[in-house]
Amino acid sequence: MKQNEVLGAFFTLHWATQLPGGILAARYGTKLIFGLANFIGCITCMLVPITAYLNFRAMILLRLLQGVVAGAAWPGKKYSVTSPQNIPH
């Protein structure tokens, strides 16, 4: 049962941050939002073994943070492809 909670924690906030991530990408640029999201995502991935060893609740919070970050990264990537500057004339 705990494995389901850890896996589900990621997607709990992943879907909720896609719209704000797209707005941030449009406002501040795709490179910044996508780059920061990937950097923070990599840091949180390195913390997974430590938090899993220390505390279950900390692991859930870390997975929630990963979901927020990944949710913001996805539309940033999408915005870079569909941006008006990238459409050939």
N, CA, C and O atoms as a GROMACS GRO file, in nm:
protein
  356
    1MET      N    1   0.082  -0.120   0.000
    1MET     CA    2   0.000   0.000   0.000
    1MET      C    3   0.086   0.126   0.000
    1MET      O    4   0.050   0.225  -0.063
    2LYS      N    5   0.198   0.123   0.070
    2LYS     CA    6   0.284   0.242   0.075
    2LYS      C    7   0.345   0.273  -0.061
    2LYS      O    8   0.364   0.390  -0.094
    3GLN      N    9   0.375   0.170  -0.140
    3GLN     CA   10   0.431   0.194  -0.272
    3GLN      C   11   0.331   0.269  -0.360
    3GLN      O   12   0.371   0.357  -0.436
    4ASN      N   13   0.205   0.237  -0.349
    4ASN     CA   14   0.102   0.309  -0.426
    4ASN      C   15   0.095   0.455  -0.386
    4ASN      O   16   0.076   0.541  -0.471
    5GLU      N   17   0.110   0.483  -0.258
    5GLU     CA   18   0.106   0.621  -0.212
    5GLU      C   19   0.225   0.701  -0.264
    5GLU      O   20   0.211   0.816  -0.304
    6VAL      N   21   0.341   0.639  -0.264
    6VAL     CA   22   0.461   0.708  -0.314
    6VAL      C   23   0.449   0.733  -0.464
    6VAL      O   24   0.481   0.842  -0.511
    7LEU      N   25   0.404   0.634  -0.538
    7LEU     CA   26   0.390   0.651  -0.683
    7LEU      C   27   0.279   0.749  -0.717
    7LEU      O   28   0.293   0.827  -0.811
    8GLY      N   29   0.170   0.746  -0.644
    8GLY     CA   30   0.058   0.836  -0.670
    8GLY      C   31   0.083   0.979  -0.628
    8GLY      O   32   0.020   1.071  -0.681
    9ALA      N   33   0.174   1.000  -0.535
    9ALA     CA   34   0.202   1.136  -0.488
    9ALA      C   35   0.257   1.222  -0.600
    9ALA      O   36   0.231   1.343  -0.605
   10PHE      N   37   0.332   1.163  -0.690
   10PHE     CA   38   0.390   1.238  -0.803
   10PHE      C   39   0.279   1.297  -0.890
   10PHE      O   40   0.283   1.416  -0.923
   11PHE      N   41   0.182   1.216  -0.927
   11PHE     CA   42   0.079   1.260  -1.020
   11PHE      C   43  -0.030   1.344  -0.955
   11PHE      O   44  -0.111   1.404  -1.025
   12THR      N   45  -0.033   1.349  -0.823
   12THR     CA   46  -0.133   1.429  -0.754
   12THR      C   47  -0.123   1.576  -0.791
   12THR      O   48  -0.224   1.641  -0.817
   13LEU      N   49  -0.002   1.629  -0.794
   13LEU     CA   50   0.017   1.770  -0.828
   13LEU      C   51   0.072   1.791  -0.968
   13LEU      O   52   0.080   1.904  -1.016
   14HIS      N   53   0.110   1.684  -1.034
   14HIS     CA   54   0.166   1.696  -1.170
   14HIS      C   55   0.065   1.759  -1.264
   14HIS      O   56   0.099   1.850  -1.340
   15TRP      N   57  -0.058   1.712  -1.260
   15TRP     CA   58  -0.160   1.765  -1.352
   15TRP      C   59  -0.199   1.908  -1.316
   15TRP      O   60  -0.237   1.985  -1.405
   16ALA      N   61  -0.191   1.944  -1.189
   16ALA     CA   62  -0.237   2.076  -1.145
   16ALA      C   63  -0.140   2.188  -1.181
   16ALA      O   64  -0.180   2.305  -1.184
   17THR      N   65  -0.015   2.156  -1.207
   17THR     CA   66   0.083   2.261  -1.235
   17THR      C   67   0.116   2.275  -1.383
   17THR      O   68   0.207   2.349  -1.419
   18GLN      N   69   0.044   2.205  -1.469
   18GLN     CA   70   0.073   2.218  -1.612
   18GLN      C   71   0.029   2.353  -1.667
   18GLN      O   72   0.101   2.413  -1.747
   19LEU      N   73  -0.086   2.401  -1.628
   19LEU     CA   74  -0.132   2.532  -1.676
   19LEU      C   75  -0.043   2.645  -1.622
   19LEU      O   76   0.000   2.729  -1.701
   20PRO      N   77  -0.014   2.650  -1.492
   20PRO     CA   78   0.078   2.754  -1.445
   20PRO      C   79   0.217   2.743  -1.509
   20PRO      O   80   0.282   2.844  -1.532
   21GLY      N   81   0.262   2.622  -1.537
   21GLY     CA   82   0.391   2.605  -1.603
   21GLY      C   83   0.392   2.663  -1.743
   21GLY      O   84   0.491   2.723  -1.785
   22GLY      N   85   0.284   2.646  -1.814
   22GLY     CA   86   0.273   2.705  -1.948
   22GLY      C   87   0.269   2.857  -1.944
   22GLY      O   88   0.329   2.923  -2.029
   23ILE      N   89   0.200   2.911  -1.846
   23ILE     CA   90   0.194   3.056  -1.830
   23ILE      C   91   0.332   3.111  -1.796
   23ILE      O   92   0.374   3.214  -1.850
   24LEU      N   93   0.403   3.043  -1.706
   24LEU     CA   94   0.539   3.086  -1.670
   24LEU      C   95   0.634   3.076  -1.790
   24LEU      O   96   0.719   3.162  -1.809
   25ALA      N   97   0.619   2.971  -1.870
   25ALA     CA   98   0.704   2.956  -1.989
   25ALA      C   99   0.677   3.067  -2.090
   25ALA      O  100   0.770   3.117  -2.154
   26ALA      N  101   0.553   3.105  -2.105
   26ALA     CA  102   0.519   3.213  -2.198
   26ALA      C  103   0.570   3.347  -2.146
   26ALA      O  104   0.610   3.433  -2.225
   27ARG      N  105   0.569   3.365  -2.016
   27ARG     CA  106   0.609   3.493  -1.959
   27ARG      C  107   0.760   3.506  -1.943
   27ARG      O  108   0.816   3.611  -1.977
   28TYR      N  109   0.827   3.403  -1.892
   28TYR     CA  110   0.969   3.414  -1.860
   28TYR      C  111   1.060   3.340  -1.957
   28TYR      O  112   1.182   3.351  -1.946
   29GLY      N  113   1.004   3.266  -2.048
   29GLY     CA  114   1.085   3.196  -2.146
   29GLY      C  115   1.095   3.047  -2.117
   29GLY      O  116   1.099   3.004  -2.002
   30THR      N  117   1.099   2.973  -2.224
   30THR     CA  118   1.102   2.827  -2.213
   30THR      C  119   1.232   2.777  -2.153
   30THR      O  120   1.231   2.685  -2.072
   31LYS      N  121   1.343   2.837  -2.194
   31LYS     CA  122   1.472   2.789  -2.146
   31LYS      C  123   1.483   2.799  -1.995
   31LYS      O  124   1.533   2.707  -1.930
   32LEU      N  125   1.437   2.908  -1.939
   32LEU     CA  126   1.446   2.928  -1.794
   32LEU      C  127   1.358   2.828  -1.719
   32LEU      O  128   1.405   2.762  -1.627
   33ILE      N  129   1.233   2.818  -1.757
   33ILE     CA  130   1.138   2.731  -1.686
   33ILE      C  131   1.175   2.585  -1.704
   33ILE      O  132   1.178   2.509  -1.607
   34PHE      N  133   1.204   2.545  -1.827
   34PHE     CA  134   1.237   2.405  -1.851
   34PHE      C  135   1.371   2.369  -1.787
   34PHE      O  136   1.388   2.260  -1.732
   35GLY      N  137   1.467   2.461  -1.794
   35GLY     CA  138   1.597   2.436  -1.733
   35GLY      C  139   1.591   2.426  -1.582
   35GLY      O  140   1.649   2.334  -1.523
   36LEU      N  141   1.520   2.519  -1.518
   36LEU     CA  142   1.506   2.513  -1.372
   36LEU      C  143   1.429   2.389  -1.329
   36LEU      O  144   1.465   2.325  -1.229
   37ALA      N  145   1.326   2.355  -1.402
   37ALA     CA  146   1.248   2.237  -1.366
   37ALA      C  147   1.332   2.110  -1.376
   37ALA      O  148   1.323   2.022  -1.290
   38ASN      N  149   1.413   2.100  -1.480
   38ASN     CA  150   1.499   1.983  -1.492
   38ASN      C  151   1.607   1.981  -1.386
   38ASN      O  152   1.640   1.874  -1.333
   39PHE      N  153   1.664   2.096  -1.354
   39PHE     CA  154   1.766   2.102  -1.250
   39PHE      C  155   1.709   2.061  -1.114
   39PHE      O  156   1.768   1.979  -1.044
   40ILE      N  157   1.596   2.119  -1.078
   40ILE     CA  158   1.533   2.085  -0.949
   40ILE      C  159   1.489   1.939  -0.949
   40ILE      O  160   1.501   1.871  -0.847
   41GLY      N  161   1.440   1.892  -1.062
   41GLY     CA  162   1.401   1.751  -1.072
   41GLY      C  163   1.519   1.658  -1.050
   41GLY      O  164   1.505   1.555  -0.984
   42CYS      N  165   1.634   1.692  -1.105
   42CYS     CA  166   1.754   1.609  -1.086
   42CYS      C  167   1.798   1.610  -0.940
   42CYS      O  168   1.838   1.506  -0.887
   43ILE      N  169   1.793   1.725  -0.877
   43ILE     CA  170   1.832   1.734  -0.735
   43ILE      C  171   1.738   1.650  -0.649
   43ILE      O  172   1.782   1.578  -0.560
   44THR      N  173   1.608   1.660  -0.676
   44THR     CA  174   1.513   1.582  -0.596
   44THR      C  175   1.527   1.433  -0.621
   44THR      O  176   1.504   1.352  -0.532
   45CYS      N  177   1.566   1.395  -0.742
   45CYS     CA  178   1.589   1.252  -0.770
   45CYS      C  179   1.707   1.199  -0.690
   45CYS      O  180   1.707   1.084  -0.645
   46MET      N  181   1.808   1.282  -0.671
   46MET     CA  182   1.923   1.240  -0.591
   46MET      C  183   1.888   1.226  -0.443
   46MET      O  184   1.954   1.153  -0.370
   47LEU      N  185   1.783   1.296  -0.400
   47LEU     CA  186   1.743   1.290  -0.260
   47LEU      C  187   1.649   1.174  -0.228
   47LEU      O  188   1.621   1.147  -0.111
   48VAL      N  189   1.599   1.104  -0.331
   48VAL     CA  190   1.504   0.996  -0.309
   48VAL      C  191   1.558   0.886  -0.217
   48VAL      O  192   1.489   0.849  -0.123
   49PRO      N  193   1.678   0.832  -0.239
   49PRO     CA  194   1.725   0.726  -0.150
   49PRO      C  195   1.740   0.769  -0.005
   49PRO      O  196   1.711   0.693   0.087
   50ILE      N  197   1.784   0.892   0.015
   50ILE     CA  198   1.802   0.943   0.152
   50ILE      C  199   1.668   0.956   0.222
   50ILE      O  200   1.653   0.913   0.336
   51THR      N  201   1.571   1.016   0.154
   51THR     CA  202   1.440   1.035   0.217
   51THR      C  203   1.367   0.903   0.237
   51THR      O  204   1.294   0.887   0.334
   52ALA      N  205   1.387   0.809   0.146
   52ALA     CA  206   1.324   0.677   0.163
   52ALA      C  207   1.379   0.606   0.286
   52ALA      O  208   1.307   0.534   0.354
   53TYR      N  209   1.505   0.626   0.312
   53TYR     CA  210   1.566   0.565   0.430
   53TYR      C  211   1.522   0.634   0.559
   53TYR      O  212   1.502   0.568   0.661
   54LEU      N  213   1.508   0.766   0.555
   54LEU     CA  214   1.479   0.843   0.676
   54LEU      C  215   1.334   0.836   0.721
   54LEU      O  216   1.306   0.801   0.835
   55ASN      N  217   1.241   0.871   0.630
   55ASN     CA  218   1.104   0.890   0.675
   55ASN      C  219   1.009   0.872   0.556
   55ASN      O  220   1.036   0.920   0.446
   56PHE      N  221   0.899   0.803   0.579
   56PHE     CA  222   0.800   0.781   0.474
   56PHE      C  223   0.729   0.911   0.436
   56PHE      O  224   0.705   0.936   0.318
   57ARG      N  225   0.696   0.993   0.534
   57ARG     CA  226   0.628   1.120   0.504
   57ARG      C  227   0.718   1.214   0.425
   57ARG      O  228   0.670   1.286   0.337
   58ALA      N  229   0.845   1.213   0.455
   58ALA     CA  230   0.939   1.295   0.378
   58ALA      C  231   0.945   1.248   0.234
   58ALA      O  232   0.958   1.329   0.142
   59MET      N  233   0.935   1.119   0.214
   59MET     CA  234   0.934   1.064   0.079
   59MET      C  235   0.810   1.110   0.002
   59MET      O  236   0.819   1.144  -0.115
   60ILE      N  237   0.697   1.110   0.068
   60ILE     CA  238   0.574   1.158   0.004
   60ILE      C  239   0.588   1.305  -0.033
   60ILE      O  240   0.550   1.345  -0.143
   61LEU      N  241   0.641   1.387   0.057
   61LEU     CA  242   0.659   1.529   0.028
   61LEU      C  243   0.756   1.551  -0.087
   61LEU      O  244   0.736   1.640  -0.171
   62LEU      N  245   0.861   1.472  -0.092
   62LEU     CA  246   0.957   1.484  -0.202
   62LEU      C  247   0.892   1.447  -0.335
   62LEU      O  248   0.915   1.513  -0.436
   63ARG      N  249   0.812   1.342  -0.335
   63ARG     CA  250   0.743   1.302  -0.458
   63ARG      C  251   0.640   1.407  -0.501
   63ARG      O  252   0.620   1.429  -0.621
   64LEU      N  253   0.576   1.472  -0.404
   64LEU     CA  254   0.485   1.582  -0.438
   64LEU      C  255   0.562   1.697  -0.504
   64LEU      O  256   0.516   1.755  -0.603
   65LEU      N  257   0.679   1.729  -0.449
   65LEU     CA  258   0.763   1.834  -0.507
   65LEU      C  259   0.807   1.796  -0.648
   65LEU      O  260   0.809   1.880  -0.738
   66GLN      N  261   0.842   1.670  -0.667
   66GLN     CA  262   0.880   1.625  -0.801
   66GLN      C  263   0.763   1.639  -0.898
   66GLN      O  264   0.784   1.674  -1.014
   67GLY      N  265   0.644   1.612  -0.853
   67GLY     CA  266   0.526   1.627  -0.939
   67GLY      C  267   0.501   1.771  -0.978
   67GLY      O  268   0.465   1.799  -1.092
   68VAL      N  269   0.521   1.863  -0.884
   68VAL     CA  270   0.505   2.005  -0.913
   68VAL      C  271   0.606   2.049  -1.018
   68VAL      O  272   0.572   2.118  -1.114
   69VAL      N  273   0.729   2.010  -0.998
   69VAL     CA  274   0.837   2.050  -1.088
   69VAL      C  275   0.817   1.990  -1.227
   69VAL      O  276   0.831   2.059  -1.328
   70ALA      N  277   0.785   1.861  -1.234
   70ALA     CA  278   0.766   1.796  -1.363
   70ALA      C  279   0.642   1.850  -1.434
   70ALA      O  280   0.640   1.860  -1.557
   71GLY      N  281   0.540   1.885  -1.359
   71GLY     CA  282   0.421   1.943  -1.419
   71GLY      C  283   0.448   2.078  -1.482
   71GLY      O  284   0.390   2.112  -1.585
   72ALA      N  285   0.537   2.155  -1.422
   72ALA     CA  286   0.573   2.285  -1.479
   72ALA      C  287   0.666   2.270  -1.598
   72ALA      O  288   0.666   2.356  -1.687
   73ALA      N  289   0.744   2.164  -1.602
   73ALA     CA  290   0.839   2.144  -1.712
   73ALA      C  291   0.769   2.103  -1.841
   73ALA      O  292   0.810   2.144  -1.950
   74TRP      N  293   0.666   2.022  -1.830
   74TRP     CA  294   0.602   1.967  -1.950
   74TRP      C  295   0.547   2.074  -2.044
   74TRP      O  296   0.578   2.069  -2.163
   75PRO      N  297   0.468   2.170  -1.998
   75PRO     CA  298   0.420   2.271  -2.092
   75PRO      C  299   0.530   2.365  -2.137
   75PRO      O  300   0.519   2.426  -2.244
   76GLY      N  301   0.636   2.379  -2.059
   76GLY     CA  302   0.749   2.460  -2.104
   76GLY      C  303   0.811   2.400  -2.228
   76GLY      O  304   0.850   2.472  -2.320
   77LYS      N  305   0.821   2.270  -2.230
   77LYS     CA  306   0.873   2.200  -2.347
   77LYS      C  307   0.775   2.214  -2.464
   77LYS      O  308   0.816   2.235  -2.578
   78LYS      N  309   0.648   2.201  -2.435
   78LYS     CA  310   0.546   2.212  -2.538
   78LYS      C  311   0.542   2.353  -2.596
   78LYS      O  312   0.527   2.370  -2.717
   79TYR      N  313   0.557   2.454  -2.511
   79TYR     CA  314   0.552   2.593  -2.557
   79TYR      C  315   0.668   2.624  -2.651
   79TYR      O  316   0.654   2.704  -2.743
   80SER      N  317   0.783   2.561  -2.628
   80SER     CA  318   0.898   2.588  -2.716
   80SER      C  319   0.873   2.537  -2.857
   80SER      O  320   0.925   2.593  -2.953
   81VAL      N  321   0.794   2.432  -2.870
   81VAL     CA  322   0.766   2.375  -3.002
   81VAL      C  323   0.656   2.455  -3.073
   81VAL      O  324   0.664   2.474  -3.194
   82THR      N  325   0.556   2.500  -3.000
   82THR     CA  326   0.441   2.567  -3.062
   82THR      C  327   0.448   2.719  -3.053
   82THR      O  328   0.351   2.787  -3.086
   83SER      N  329   0.559   2.772  -3.010
   83SER     CA  330   0.574   2.917  -2.999
   83SER      C  331   0.565   2.983  -3.137
   83SER      O  332   0.611   2.926  -3.236
   84PRO      N  333   0.506   3.103  -3.144
   84PRO     CA  334   0.496   3.172  -3.273
   84PRO      C  335   0.633   3.197  -3.338
   84PRO      O  336   0.641   3.204  -3.460
   85GLN      N  337   0.738   3.210  -3.260
   85GLN     CA  338   0.870   3.234  -3.317
   85GLN      C  339   0.923   3.109  -3.389
   85GLN      O  340   1.009   3.122  -3.476
   86ASN      N  341   0.874   2.992  -3.356
   86ASN     CA  342   0.924   2.868  -3.416
   86ASN      C  343   0.846   2.821  -3.537
   86ASN      O  344   0.880   2.718  -3.595
   87ILE      N  345   0.743   2.893  -3.576
   87ILE     CA  346   0.664   2.854  -3.692
   87ILE      C  347   0.729   2.915  -3.816
   87ILE      O  348   0.749   3.036  -3.823
   88PRO      N  349   0.762   2.832  -3.915
   88PRO     CA  350   0.828   2.886  -4.037
   88PRO      C  351   0.731   2.974  -4.116
   88PRO      O  352   0.610   2.949  -4.119
   89HIS      N  353   0.786   3.074  -4.179
   89HIS     CA  354   0.705   3.168  -4.257
   89HIS      C  355   0.712   3.138  -4.403
   89HIS      O  356   0.649   3.207  -4.484
   0.00000   0.00000   0.00000
